Amino acid sequence: MMDPIFVVIGGGIAGVTCVETLAFFEPEKSILLISESSLIKTVTNLHAITKVLTEFDIEEVHTDDFVSKHPNVSVMHDTVIEINDEDHMIKTQLNKIIKYQYLCICTGAEPRLIPQANSFKEIIGIRDTDSIEYFIERIKDAKRVIIVGNGGIASELAYKIKNIDIHWVIKDKHISATFVDPGAAEFFQPSLKNQQTEDEPVSRRMRYKEEDFCKSGAALGPDWYRNLVIRGASKLEIPSEIKVHYESEITDVIKVDHSEFPLEVLLNSGEKISCNLIISATGVIARKHFNMKNPLVLSEIGEIQVNEYMQTNLPNIYAAGDVCCANWPLAKHWFQMKLWTQARQMGSYAARCITGHMNKEEVLQDFCFEIFTHSTKLFGYKVILLGLFNGQKLGRNYEMLIRMTKGHEYIKFVLEDNRLQGAVLIGETDLEEMAENLILNQIDLSSYGDDILNPDIDIEDYFD
């Protein structure tokens, strides 16, 4: 029987960040990370853009390398099947028994695939490193694919894939609706016709071969696509031809034998599309949980509910990342999304809560929960989202100021009662710090009117 002080379940961004933070605050106490995969995700090149907003890369490392950097950490490559919260015991698939003092569940989420996915091997879910590598191998022989979904992964796949016909099926009225409004989608439209054709960068990451019995890798990091070469079967070096099917969903998939395109797809519009592959990038759902002695309190969609200290309803059991649901009175300008940014924040904060409670210290909620922030890339552009960037929580009582320079930048400010509530910054705008400060400080901007986005006025000088 093992009896570490801290046990963390999950080798994704939330779990590994939690372990690293625990190791920093409690270097003398034993920590066990339980991961289904022998490859785990660590945050690297963390850069603070503003007070709250950060950007970072994700490095995929073997557990042996991770342990060598943290002497008080051990990693078990196994699957948890049962948790007894009364006896503080964990049982694994390999019949290991672990006794813990504090437990943090960071098992993440799994792809929410289209309903037909279970019936066809040609339907591929995109979620982790292993699924991306499998997808790249499969697409080499494909001449036509269908991408289903309208979030960040679907958008980047549509932009990145070359030498193939792409049909992009989205349920919304504009592309990338998970993150941006119709105006920003219009700004991105030329990128679909003018895809990158420059030489692909050479990946400098060390790659590892995963063991065959690994069930699921950790989520993709924010830079998952940057060093990938994704090409179809066309012999000519040409950008892909993309057709977007708006307000559409797949209603049926039929297998076609002895055909160049083995799948025939029917859309709710009545249109039929023949293709080699269907790529399902339609979001995620929290992973299924373990057998429990006493039940965890879950949200309506199966996430573990946590309070403002990342605690579940069971003693000494915490949760962080995509598997959990924030169940506390939220700050006006923050809300939860299943993003790498929040997984890192929650993992780090959960570790600080655990050590604080163990040492009977006061724990103050992390400032990152005061304002939503996210930095990513879409269609080759830097994208920063701040606060209530699409008017979330505001009903209809808000106005928008927009400045767009075609092919260069798109800026949207969301205002309520002449105070900035959210912002979308696309391109190299250099307005991140000013926008974040205005949202946090809630300064009355009525005296500036529309000039706050006047390109001839250096407005950031007033507010930085």
C-alpha positions as CSV (number, residue, x, y, z in Angstrom):
1,M,0.0,0.0,0.0
2,M,1.2,3.5,-0.9
3,D,0.4,6.4,1.5
4,P,1.5,9.8,-0.1
5,I,0.3,13.0,1.5
6,F,-1.1,14.4,-1.8
7,V,-2.6,12.5,-4.7
8,V,-3.5,14.1,-8.0
9,I,-5.4,12.2,-10.6
10,G,-4.9,13.3,-14.2
11,G,-1.8,14.1,-16.4
12,G,-3.2,17.1,-18.2
13,I,-2.5,20.8,-17.7
14,A,-4.6,21.1,-14.5
15,G,-3.2,18.0,-12.9
16,V,0.4,18.6,-13.7
17,T,0.2,22.3,-12.7
18,C,-1.4,21.2,-9.4
19,V,1.5,18.8,-8.8
20,E,4.1,21.4,-9.7
21,T,2.6,23.9,-7.4
22,L,2.3,21.4,-4.5
23,A,5.9,20.5,-5.0
24,F,6.9,24.2,-4.8
25,F,5.0,24.9,-1.6
26,E,5.6,21.5,0.1
27,P,9.0,20.2,-1.2
28,E,9.4,17.8,1.7
29,K,6.0,16.1,1.4
30,S,5.2,13.1,-0.9
31,I,3.1,13.7,-4.0
32,L,1.7,11.0,-6.3
33,L,0.4,11.8,-9.8
34,I,-1.8,9.1,-11.3
35,S,-2.0,9.4,-15.1
36,E,-3.5,7.0,-17.6
37,S,-0.8,8.2,-20.1
38,S,2.9,8.0,-19.7
39,L,3.1,11.3,-21.5
40,I,2.0,14.4,-19.5
41,K,1.6,18.1,-20.3
42,T,3.7,20.8,-18.7
43,V,3.4,24.5,-19.1
44,T,6.5,26.2,-20.5
45,N,7.5,29.7,-21.6
46,L,4.9,31.2,-19.3
47,H,4.7,34.9,-20.1
48,A,2.6,37.5,-18.3
49,I,1.1,39.8,-20.9
50,T,-0.8,41.9,-18.3
51,K,-1.7,41.6,-14.6
52,V,-4.0,38.6,-15.3
53,L,-3.5,37.7,-18.9
54,T,-0.8,35.1,-19.7
55,E,0.4,33.1,-22.7
56,F,2.3,29.9,-22.6
57,D,3.4,26.8,-24.5
58,I,2.7,23.2,-23.7
59,E,5.5,20.7,-23.6
60,E,4.8,17.0,-23.8
61,V,7.2,15.1,-21.5
62,H,7.7,11.6,-20.4
63,T,6.8,11.0,-16.7
64,D,10.4,9.8,-16.0
65,D,11.7,13.3,-17.1
66,F,9.1,15.0,-15.0
67,V,9.9,13.0,-11.9
68,S,13.6,13.8,-12.3
69,K,12.9,17.5,-11.8
70,H,10.7,17.0,-8.7
71,P,12.4,14.7,-6.1
72,N,9.2,14.5,-3.9
73,V,6.9,13.5,-6.8
74,S,6.2,10.0,-8.1
75,V,4.0,9.1,-11.1
76,M,1.8,6.0,-11.4
77,H,0.8,5.0,-14.9
78,D,-2.7,3.5,-14.1
79,T,-6.4,4.1,-14.0
80,V,-8.4,4.9,-10.9
81,I,-11.5,2.8,-10.6
82,E,-12.7,3.5,-7.0
83,I,-12.4,6.2,-4.3
84,N,-13.4,5.6,-0.7
85,D,-13.6,9.0,0.8
86,E,-14.3,7.7,4.3
87,D,-11.1,5.7,4.6
88,H,-9.2,8.1,2.2
89,M,-8.4,5.1,0.0
90,I,-8.0,4.8,-3.8
91,K,-8.1,1.6,-5.8
92,T,-6.6,1.3,-9.3
93,Q,-7.2,-0.9,-12.3
94,L,-3.9,-2.7,-11.6
95,N,-5.2,-3.4,-8.1
96,K,-3.0,-0.9,-6.3
97,I,-4.3,0.5,-3.1
98,I,-3.3,4.1,-2.2
99,K,-4.0,5.9,1.0
100,Y,-4.1,9.7,0.7
101,Q,-4.5,12.7,3.0
102,Y,-5.5,15.2,0.3
103,L,-6.8,14.3,-3.2
104,C,-7.3,16.5,-6.3
105,I,-9.3,15.2,-9.2
106,C,-8.1,16.6,-12.5
107,T,-9.3,14.0,-15.0
108,G,-10.3,16.6,-17.6
109,A,-12.8,16.1,-20.4
110,E,-13.3,13.9,-23.4
111,P,-14.6,14.7,-26.9
112,R,-18.3,15.2,-27.5
113,L,-18.4,13.3,-30.8
114,I,-21.2,13.4,-33.3
115,P,-23.8,10.7,-32.7
116,Q,-22.7,8.6,-35.7
117,A,-19.1,8.4,-34.5
118,N,-19.5,4.9,-32.9
119,S,-20.5,3.3,-36.2
120,F,-17.7,4.5,-38.5
121,K,-13.9,4.3,-38.2
122,E,-13.8,7.2,-40.7
123,I,-15.2,9.6,-38.1
124,I,-12.3,10.9,-36.0
125,G,-12.5,12.9,-32.8
126,I,-9.9,15.5,-32.2
127,R,-9.0,16.1,-28.5
128,D,-5.5,15.0,-27.6
129,T,-2.0,14.4,-29.0
130,D,-2.7,10.8,-29.9
131,S,-5.9,11.6,-31.8
132,I,-4.0,14.4,-33.8
133,E,-1.3,12.0,-34.9
134,Y,-3.8,9.4,-35.9
135,F,-5.7,12.1,-37.8
136,I,-2.6,13.2,-39.7
137,E,-1.9,9.7,-40.8
138,R,-5.4,9.1,-42.0
139,I,-5.7,12.4,-43.9
140,K,-2.6,11.7,-46.0
141,D,-4.8,9.5,-48.3
142,A,-7.9,11.7,-48.2
143,K,-9.1,14.0,-51.0
144,R,-12.2,15.4,-49.3
145,V,-13.0,15.8,-45.6
146,I,-15.8,17.2,-43.5
147,I,-15.0,19.2,-40.4
148,V,-17.8,19.4,-37.8
149,G,-17.6,22.0,-35.1
150,N,-17.0,25.8,-34.7
151,G,-14.6,26.2,-31.9
152,G,-10.8,26.8,-31.8
153,I,-9.7,23.4,-33.0
154,A,-12.2,23.2,-35.9
155,S,-11.2,26.8,-37.0
156,E,-7.5,26.0,-37.0
157,L,-8.0,22.7,-38.8
158,A,-9.9,24.5,-41.5
159,Y,-7.1,27.0,-41.8
160,K,-4.2,24.6,-41.5
161,I,-5.1,21.6,-43.8
162,K,-3.6,21.8,-47.3
163,N,-4.1,19.9,-50.5
164,I,-7.7,18.7,-49.9
165,D,-11.3,19.7,-50.3
166,I,-12.8,20.8,-47.0
167,H,-16.5,21.0,-46.2
168,W,-16.9,22.8,-42.9
169,V,-20.2,22.1,-41.2
170,I,-21.2,24.5,-38.5
171,K,-24.5,25.0,-36.6
172,D,-24.0,28.8,-36.3
173,K,-24.5,31.7,-38.7
174,H,-20.8,32.6,-38.7
175,I,-17.4,30.8,-38.3
176,S,-15.6,30.6,-34.9
177,A,-18.7,31.4,-33.0
178,T,-17.3,29.9,-29.8
179,F,-15.0,32.8,-29.5
180,V,-16.0,35.7,-31.8
181,D,-18.9,37.7,-33.1
182,P,-20.1,38.0,-36.8
183,G,-17.9,41.0,-37.3
184,A,-14.7,39.2,-36.3
185,A,-15.8,36.2,-38.4
186,E,-16.1,38.5,-41.4
187,F,-12.5,39.8,-40.6
188,F,-11.3,36.2,-40.7
189,Q,-13.1,35.3,-43.9
190,P,-10.2,36.2,-46.3
191,S,-7.9,33.8,-44.4
192,L,-10.1,30.8,-45.6
193,K,-9.3,31.8,-49.2
194,N,-5.7,32.8,-48.5
195,Q,-4.3,30.1,-46.4
196,Q,-0.6,30.0,-45.3
197,T,1.6,28.6,-48.1
198,E,5.0,29.4,-46.6
199,D,7.4,26.7,-45.5
200,E,6.2,24.9,-42.4
201,P,8.3,25.4,-39.3
202,V,10.3,22.5,-38.1
203,S,9.2,21.1,-34.7
204,R,11.9,21.3,-32.1
205,R,9.9,19.4,-29.5
206,M,11.0,16.0,-28.4
207,R,8.4,13.3,-29.3
208,Y,7.8,10.1,-27.5
209,K,6.1,6.9,-28.4
210,E,3.1,6.2,-26.2
211,E,2.5,2.8,-24.8
212,D,-0.2,0.7,-26.4
213,F,-2.4,0.5,-23.4
214,C,-2.8,4.2,-22.9
215,K,-6.5,5.0,-23.0
216,S,-6.4,8.8,-23.3
217,G,-3.8,11.5,-23.7
218,A,-4.1,14.9,-22.1
219,A,-5.8,17.8,-23.9
220,L,-4.1,19.7,-26.7
221,G,-2.1,22.7,-25.7
222,P,-2.6,26.2,-27.0
223,D,0.0,25.8,-29.7
224,W,-0.9,22.3,-30.8
225,Y,-1.1,23.1,-34.5
226,R,1.9,25.4,-34.9
227,N,4.4,22.8,-35.9
228,L,2.1,20.3,-37.7
229,V,2.2,19.7,-41.4
230,I,-1.3,18.5,-42.4
231,R,-1.7,17.6,-46.0
232,G,-4.2,15.6,-48.0
233,A,-3.8,13.4,-51.0
234,S,-3.7,16.0,-53.8
235,K,-0.4,15.9,-55.6
236,L,-0.3,19.6,-56.2
237,E,1.0,22.0,-53.5
238,I,-2.2,24.1,-53.2
239,P,-4.3,25.5,-50.4
240,S,-7.4,23.6,-49.6
241,E,-10.7,24.6,-51.1
242,I,-13.1,25.3,-48.3
243,K,-16.9,25.4,-48.4
244,V,-18.7,26.4,-45.2
245,H,-22.1,25.0,-44.5
246,Y,-23.8,27.5,-42.2
247,E,-26.6,26.6,-39.7
248,S,-26.1,22.9,-40.7
249,E,-25.9,19.6,-38.9
250,I,-25.2,16.0,-40.0
251,T,-28.4,14.0,-39.9
252,D,-27.1,10.7,-41.4
253,V,-24.0,9.0,-42.5
254,I,-24.0,6.1,-45.0
255,K,-21.2,3.7,-45.8
256,V,-20.5,3.5,-49.6
257,D,-18.5,0.4,-50.7
258,H,-16.1,0.4,-53.7
259,S,-16.0,4.1,-53.9
260,E,-13.3,6.8,-53.9
261,F,-15.3,8.4,-51.1
262,P,-16.5,5.7,-48.6
263,L,-18.9,8.0,-46.7
264,E,-22.0,9.8,-47.9
265,V,-23.2,12.5,-45.5
266,L,-26.7,14.0,-45.4
267,L,-27.1,17.4,-43.9
268,N,-30.3,18.8,-42.4
269,S,-30.5,21.1,-45.4
270,G,-31.0,18.0,-47.6
271,E,-27.5,18.4,-49.2
272,K,-25.4,15.3,-49.6
273,I,-21.6,15.3,-49.4
274,S,-19.3,12.4,-50.2
275,C,-16.0,12.3,-48.3
276,N,-13.1,10.2,-47.1
277,L,-13.1,11.4,-43.4
278,I,-15.3,13.2,-41.0
279,I,-13.5,15.2,-38.3
280,S,-15.5,15.8,-35.2
281,A,-14.3,18.8,-33.2
282,T,-17.6,19.6,-31.4
283,G,-16.5,20.4,-27.9
284,V,-15.9,18.3,-24.8
285,I,-17.8,16.8,-21.8
286,A,-16.4,16.0,-18.4
287,R,-14.9,12.6,-18.1
288,K,-16.9,9.9,-16.4
289,H,-16.0,9.5,-12.8
290,F,-15.1,6.6,-10.6
291,N,-17.0,4.4,-8.3
292,M,-17.4,6.4,-5.1
293,K,-18.1,5.3,-1.5
294,N,-20.2,8.5,-1.2
295,P,-21.4,10.4,-4.3
296,L,-19.8,13.6,-5.5
297,V,-22.2,16.5,-6.2
298,L,-22.3,17.0,-9.9
299,S,-23.7,19.7,-12.3
300,E,-26.5,19.0,-14.7
301,I,-24.0,17.9,-17.3
302,G,-21.8,15.7,-15.1
303,E,-19.1,18.1,-13.9
304,I,-17.8,17.9,-10.3
305,Q,-19.1,21.0,-8.4
306,V,-16.4,22.8,-6.4
307,N,-16.6,25.8,-4.0
308,E,-14.5,28.9,-4.0
309,Y,-11.6,26.8,-2.6
310,M,-11.9,24.1,-5.3
311,Q,-13.3,21.8,-2.7
312,T,-15.9,19.1,-3.6
313,N,-18.6,18.1,-1.2
314,L,-16.4,15.3,0.2
315,P,-13.7,16.0,2.8
316,N,-10.2,16.6,1.6
317,I,-11.2,16.0,-2.0
318,Y,-10.6,18.8,-4.5
319,A,-11.1,19.1,-8.3
320,A,-9.7,21.4,-11.0
321,G,-9.8,21.9,-14.7
322,D,-12.3,20.7,-17.3
323,V,-13.7,18.1,-15.0
324,C,-15.1,20.6,-12.5
325,C,-17.8,23.3,-12.4
326,A,-17.3,26.6,-10.5
327,N,-20.1,26.6,-7.9
328,W,-19.6,29.9,-6.2
329,P,-20.9,33.4,-6.7
330,L,-18.9,34.5,-9.8
331,A,-17.3,37.9,-10.2
332,K,-19.1,39.9,-12.8
333,H,-16.3,39.7,-15.4
334,W,-15.4,36.1,-15.0
335,F,-17.1,32.9,-16.3
336,Q,-15.9,29.3,-16.9
337,M,-14.9,27.9,-20.2
338,K,-13.1,24.7,-20.9
339,L,-9.8,26.3,-21.9
340,W,-6.1,25.5,-21.3
341,T,-5.8,28.9,-19.6
342,Q,-8.4,28.1,-16.9
343,A,-7.1,24.6,-16.5
344,R,-3.7,26.0,-15.5
345,Q,-5.2,28.6,-13.2
346,M,-7.4,26.2,-11.5
347,G,-4.7,23.6,-11.0
348,S,-2.3,26.1,-9.4
349,Y,-5.0,27.6,-7.2
350,A,-6.3,24.2,-6.0
351,A,-2.8,23.3,-4.9
352,R,-2.5,26.6,-2.9
353,C,-5.9,25.9,-1.3
354,I,-4.8,22.3,-0.3
355,T,-1.6,23.5,1.3
356,G,-3.3,26.4,2.9
357,H,-6.0,24.2,4.5
358,M,-3.4,21.6,5.6
359,N,-1.4,24.3,7.3
360,K,-4.5,26.0,8.7
361,E,-3.6,29.2,6.8
362,E,-6.1,31.8,5.4
363,V,-6.7,31.2,1.6
364,L,-7.7,34.2,-0.5
365,Q,-9.2,33.5,-3.9
366,D,-6.8,34.0,-6.8
367,F,-7.2,37.3,-8.6
368,C,-7.5,35.4,-12.0
369,F,-11.1,34.7,-11.1
370,E,-11.9,38.4,-11.2
371,I,-11.8,38.7,-15.0
372,F,-12.0,36.2,-17.9
373,T,-8.8,36.3,-20.0
374,H,-7.7,34.1,-22.9
375,S,-4.9,34.4,-25.4
376,T,-4.9,32.2,-28.5
377,K,-4.4,32.2,-32.3
378,L,-7.0,31.9,-35.0
379,F,-6.4,31.9,-38.7
380,G,-2.8,33.1,-38.2
381,Y,-3.9,36.1,-36.0
382,K,-3.2,36.7,-32.3
383,V,-6.5,36.7,-30.5
384,I,-7.1,38.1,-27.0
385,L,-10.4,37.8,-25.2
386,L,-11.1,39.9,-22.0
387,G,-14.0,40.0,-19.7
388,L,-17.5,39.7,-21.1
389,F,-16.0,39.8,-24.6
390,N,-19.3,38.8,-26.3
391,G,-21.6,40.5,-23.9
392,Q,-22.1,37.5,-21.8
393,K,-24.3,38.1,-18.7
394,L,-25.3,41.6,-20.0
395,G,-28.6,40.7,-21.7
396,R,-29.2,43.4,-24.3
397,N,-28.2,46.4,-22.2
398,Y,-24.9,47.1,-23.8
399,E,-23.2,48.7,-26.8
400,M,-20.2,47.8,-28.9
401,L,-17.5,50.0,-30.4
402,I,-15.6,48.4,-33.3
403,R,-12.4,49.3,-35.2
404,M,-11.3,47.1,-38.1
405,T,-8.4,47.4,-40.4
406,K,-8.7,44.8,-43.1
407,G,-5.9,42.2,-42.9
408,H,-4.4,43.9,-39.9
409,E,-6.6,44.2,-36.8
410,Y,-10.1,43.9,-35.4
411,I,-10.9,45.5,-32.1
412,K,-14.3,45.3,-30.3
413,F,-15.1,47.0,-27.0
414,V,-18.2,46.0,-25.1
415,L,-19.6,48.8,-22.9
416,E,-22.4,49.0,-20.4
417,D,-23.3,52.4,-18.7
418,N,-20.2,53.9,-20.4
419,R,-17.9,51.4,-18.7
420,L,-15.8,48.8,-20.4
421,Q,-17.1,45.2,-19.7
422,G,-15.2,43.2,-22.3
423,A,-12.9,43.3,-25.3
424,V,-11.9,41.3,-28.4
425,L,-8.4,42.1,-29.7
426,I,-7.3,40.5,-32.9
427,G,-3.9,41.2,-34.4
428,E,-1.0,43.2,-32.8
429,T,-3.2,45.8,-31.2
430,D,-1.1,46.5,-28.0
431,L,-4.3,47.4,-26.2
432,E,-4.3,44.4,-23.8
433,E,-3.1,46.1,-20.7
434,M,-5.3,49.2,-21.2
435,A,-8.4,47.1,-21.8
436,E,-7.8,44.9,-18.8
437,N,-7.3,47.9,-16.6
438,L,-10.5,49.6,-17.8
439,I,-12.5,46.5,-17.2
440,L,-11.1,45.9,-13.7
441,N,-11.3,49.6,-12.6
442,Q,-14.7,50.3,-14.3
443,I,-13.7,53.9,-15.2
444,D,-16.5,56.1,-16.6
445,L,-15.6,56.6,-20.3
446,S,-18.5,58.8,-21.3
447,S,-16.3,61.8,-21.8
448,Y,-14.3,60.0,-24.5
449,G,-17.2,58.8,-26.6
450,D,-16.2,57.0,-29.7
451,D,-12.7,58.5,-29.5
452,I,-11.6,55.6,-27.3
453,L,-11.0,53.6,-30.5
454,N,-9.9,56.5,-32.6
455,P,-6.7,55.3,-34.3
456,D,-5.4,59.0,-34.3
457,I,-5.5,59.2,-30.5
458,D,-3.1,57.3,-28.4
459,I,-5.7,56.4,-25.9
460,E,-3.7,53.8,-24.0
461,D,-1.4,56.6,-22.7
462,Y,-4.4,57.7,-20.5
463,F,-5.1,54.4,-18.9
464,D,-2.0,52.2,-18.7
